[in-house]
């Protein structure tokens, strides 16, 4: 691997993080914490005008943090200001994190700023008629741009970049394997805890969770649901719990900065998403040694331990029976994550990517 010089670091500007503690935010922060700061300098741009998750941690670690007006309401001004920032600061690389190609204007702005550009896809589908239409229109344009194409999984890469996407361009949603408590730490005696971590959103199919819990309680009254996160469907979620008469069976600590302490309290983890790139929370749950039940609409790459059970989202009864059968006859197989999802190893892959893009200078 080529090494940077002592007096010049590779400077990277990260774009695409928002103010919620979501998958993109967790993924990029894991890499930021572990990247070799003697050779790399990483800054962050808030293009939504709402601040960013982990912002104080970024600043404490010496990162530059730049705030813009909401790019969705002020697209032309934001594009001009972003281009000016890239030129002024002389970034070697702009790393843009996308969920779809619905808005590619920031990519062209970064290119106009004179930087090398990494476009990192974090999803394998999108939702909403308007967003799907924009994605379909912009995707051919995006594929023609001179950018480094990467994704969080092969499925996400094929969705955004096409069937010829190279698996070598996967940047894994890696985690710090030493951060998570052993399975069973903090569990409540006499209670079976089914855990969920993530946004309360349509993509995550969170309104399916009350249905699963209702079916579980028919099988065993000791089941409880632990929901870590918040989102636009919280009101509907709580209304469903109330309608089923099971509100007292659910614990909701809300949005938290890092959910590592909660995994140890779970007997099983569930993720009934409609689609995902490769969910960080599933990697975290498996790293913590928790048995996972995941929607069969999510890529099988999510199974990094060989222990995940994939289930259809048409029947909550099927989920309840699978979970209850597992709890009555738990698997003896030890849950050991694939080592490429260990951030201490995965960060080297990202560093090599950055070095290769700047090979003419280092």
N, C-alpha and C positions, 0 to 999 in steps of 0.2 A: 504494500500500500504506500502511495506517495504521501509524504508528510508536509504539512504547512510549515512555513518558516516561523521563527520565533517572533519576528516583528510584524508579521501580517497574518491575520486570521481570515478564514472564510466567513463572510458575513451573510446571514440568512434572515429574511423577513418572512414571518409566518402570517398567513391570512386565512380567515375562515372560522376563527374561534368566536363563540358568542358568550353571553352572560350566564348560561346554564351549565351545570356540571354534567355534560353529556359525553358521548363516545369520542367525538373528535377532540374535545378538550382534554379528556383523560389520556388519550393516545399521544397527542402532541406533547403534553406536559411530561409524560413518562420519558419521552425521548429528550426533552429539554433538560430534565434533571440529571440524565446520565451521559449526555454528549460530552466529549472532551473539550472543555472550555478553554484549554490552552491553544487549541487550533480552530475552534468554531465560536462564533458570536451570534446569538440568536435573539432577534427582536420580534415584536408582535404589533400588528395593526388591527385596531377595533374599527371595523367598517360599518357597524350597525348603530353606533352612538349610544350604546347601552352599557359600556364597560364589558370586561371579560371575566369569566371564571378564572380563578387562580391569579388574578392580576397582581395582588400584593406579593404573592410568592415570586412572580416574574421579576418585579422590581427589586425585591430583596436579593435576588440572585444576580442583579446587575443588568437585566435585560431592558432595552428601550421599549416603551409602550406608547403607541401613537393612536390618538382618538380622532375619528372623522365623524361627520354627520352621517345619518343613516343613508347608505348607498341605495336603498330601495326608494327613498323619497327625493334624494338629491343625486341622481346617478351621474350627471355630467360633471358637477363640482367635485364629487368624490373621485371620479376617474382622473381628473386633472390634478387634484391634490396628491393622489397616490403616485401618479407618474412623477410629479415633482419631488416627492419624498424619496423615491427610489434613485432618482438622478442625484439629488443632493447628498444622500448618505452613501451612495456608491455600493449598493448591495450586490454581492456576487450572485446570489440566488434568491428568488422569491418563490416560496413554497406555498401553493394555493390548495386549500383543502375544500373539496366540493362534495355535495350530496347528489348533484345532478348537473346537467349542462344547461339548466334553465336560464342561468345568467353567466355568460362568458365574457362580459365586458371587462371585468377585472383582470382576466388573463391577457387580453390585448393591451390593457393599460400597463401591465407589468412588462410586457415585451417592448412597448414603446419607451419605457423607462430605461431600457438598455440592459436589463438583467437576464440571466438565464432563468428559466421558469420550470418549476416542477408542478405538475397538476396531479393531485392525489385524490383518487375517488374513494369515498367511504360508504358507498351504498350500492345496491344491486337492482334498484327499482325506484320509482318515485310515485307520488300520489297527487290526485287532483287533476281535473281535465285541463286547466290552464297550464299548470306546471308540466304536465305530460306533453302538451302541444309545444311549449317553448323548448323543452328538452329535445323533442324530435327535430325541431327546426335547427337548433344550435349545434347538435351533436356532430353532424358532418363538418361544420365549420371548425369546431374544436379539434377534430381529428386531423385537420389539415395544418394546424398551427405548429410551429417549431418548438414544442415543449417536451420535457421528459415525462413520459406517461407512467404513473405508478398507481397502485390500488391496495386496499387493505386485504384483499383476497383474490383468488383467481376468478371467482364468480363476479365480483365487482369489476375487475379488470375487463372481463369479456363484455359485460354490460355496457361500460363506457367506451372502451377502446376497440372492441371487436373480437372476433374469434381467434385472431392471431396474437392476442395479448400474451406476452412472455411471462411465464411464472416467476422468472428471475426478477421481475419488476414489482413483486409483492413486498410491501413494507408491513410487516406483521404488527398486529395490535398487541404488542408485548407489554408485560406488566412486571413489576418488581416482585419476584416470587418470595422474597423474604418479608414482604409487607403484611401478609395475610395470616391470621391466627389459624391454628389447627382446627379442623372440623369438630364441632361439638362444644367449643369454647363459648360460654355464655348462653347455652341452650336452657330453656325453662323446663323444669321437671314436670312430667305429666302432660306436656303439650307437644304436639307435632307441628312444627313451624314450616310453612311453605313460603319461600321468599321470592320477591321480585325486586329488581333494581332497574330504574330507568324512568324516562319521561312518561307521563300519563297522556299519551297521544294516540291518534288513530293508527299510525304505523305500528306501534307496539301492541295494538289490539287489547288494550287494558280492560275494556269492558267485558272481556272474556274471563277475567280473573274472578269477579264475583260469582259467575256461573260455575267455575271450577270449585270454588270454596263451598258453594251451596251443595254441590254433589258430594264433595268430600264429607261434609257434616252429616249427610245421610248414612255414610258408611261408618263414621267414627266421630263422636262429639268433641274429641280432643284436638281436632285440627284448628289451626290459626293461620292467618295470612299476614305476612310482614311486607309492607310496600314502602320501599325507599325511593323517593323521587316526587316530582310534582309536574304539573303541566296543564294544558288547556282543557283536558277532560276530567279534571279533579271533581268538579261539580256533578257531572253525570255519573262518575264513578261512585261518589258518596251517595247519590240518589239511588243507584242500583243496590248498594248495600242495604240502605234503609228499606227499600221496597222488598228485598228478600228477608228482612228481619235479622241480618247478620252483622250489623255495624259493630257490635261489641266483640266480634271475633277477629277484628282487623286492627293492626297497629300501623300507624302512618307517621313516621318521624319527619317526613317531608324531604326537601332537597338538602343534601349534605355534601360537604367537600371531602370526597373519598369515602367509599362505603365499606372499606376493608373490615372494620370491626363488626359489621352486621352479618357477614357471611358465616362467621362461626356460630351464629345463633340459629342458622337454618338447618333443617333436616333435608330438605330438597330445595332446588331452585327451579323456577319456571319462567319461560320466555315465549309467549304465544304470538310473536310478531308476524305481521303480514309479509314483511320483507326486511332484510338486513344486508349490509356489506359483510362484515364479520364483527359481531357485537363484542365490545370490550368486556361487558359485564359477564358474558358467558366464559370468557377466558379467566376473569377474576374468580368466578364461582368455582371453576374446575381447579384453579390454582389453590383455592382454599380447601379443596377436597370434598366439595359438595356435589351430590348427585344432581344432574341437570336433566330437565324435561323441556324440550325446545320444539317449536313449530317446525313441521316438515317443509315449510316454505323458506326456511333459512338454509343457507349453504351447509353441506355436510362438512366443509372445512372447519366449521365451528367446533366439531368434536376433536379436541386436541389431546384427549386422554383415552379414547376408545371406549368411553363409558356413557356417553350421552344417549338418551332415548329421544327420538324424533317422533312427533305425534301430529295427526291431522287436526285442524282447528275447527272442524265442523261439529264436533261433539265434546262438550265439557264432561260428559259421563265417561268417555274414553280416557280423558286425562285423569279424572278422579280414580278410576279403577287402576290405571297404570301406577299412579303414585301410591295408592293404598296397597297394591300388591308388592311394590318395592319395600314399603315400610314394614310389611309383615314378613318379607323374605329378602332382606337387604343383600345386595351383591357383596361378595367377599373381595372382589378385585380392587386393588389399591389404585387410587386416582392419581396418576403421575402425568403432569402436563408435558407436551412436546417441548424440548429445551429451546427450540427456536422462538418460542414465545416468552423466553426469559429476557427482559430488557437489557440485562448486562451483556448478552450475546447479540441481541437484535440491533442494538445501537451501532455496533460496528458495521452492520449492513448499510445503515443510513449514512454513516460517515463515509463509507466507500463510494456511495452514490454521489454525495456532495463532492468528494475529491475528484471523481471521474468527470464531473461536469466542469470542474475548474482545472483540469489537467494541463491546460496551456499556460497556467500561471504558477502552478505549484509543482 
